Amino acid sequence: MEAELQESNELPDFTEIKGIVRRRRWQFLVPFFCGWLLVWGASWVIPSTYRSATLILVEQPSVPEKYVVSNIDLDIQYQLDSITQQILSRTRLLHIIDSLGLYANDRKHKNPDELVEEMRKDIEIELSHGDDKKLSAFNIYYVNRDPKMAQLATSELAN
């Protein structure tokens, strides 16, 4: 009886595992191929999206404050809010939508404000801080289904 208990606690050796895999190979292969087929089919059905980015460097004043007292005393959050408002302004985005022909399918049944909101959802602004905690750069990202339009819209947003 003790010999049977010790025998059941032992791990199977390689030949036993090989025999199990050989006997039950369809139980391994069918789910593998079904999963592969599902992923392959989803890659054809789900539309591709492209993300374009541009990096804009922010130069801080280079004259030491002991020579010239700075009359611009802005904190980082104020700078970001100002830049974000300029980039995401309604008139600017409408101009980009019209000049590049973005959201052509949605123009038929959406008003301009809805188009601007849709474009704002596709835009992301990310800050990069330097060693002195001052704003040193920021990235502008734009997502679109057409890679060329994503690049052109990001270029226009950066201008």
ABEGO torsion letter per residue (X at the ends): XAAAAAAAABBBBAAAAAAAAAAAAAAAAAAAAAAAAAAAAAAAABBBBBBBBBBBBBBBBABBAAABBBABBBBAAAAAAAAAAAAABAAAAAAAAAAAGBGAAAAAABBAAAAAAAAAAABBBBBBBBAAGBBABBBBBBBBABAAAAAAAAAAAAX
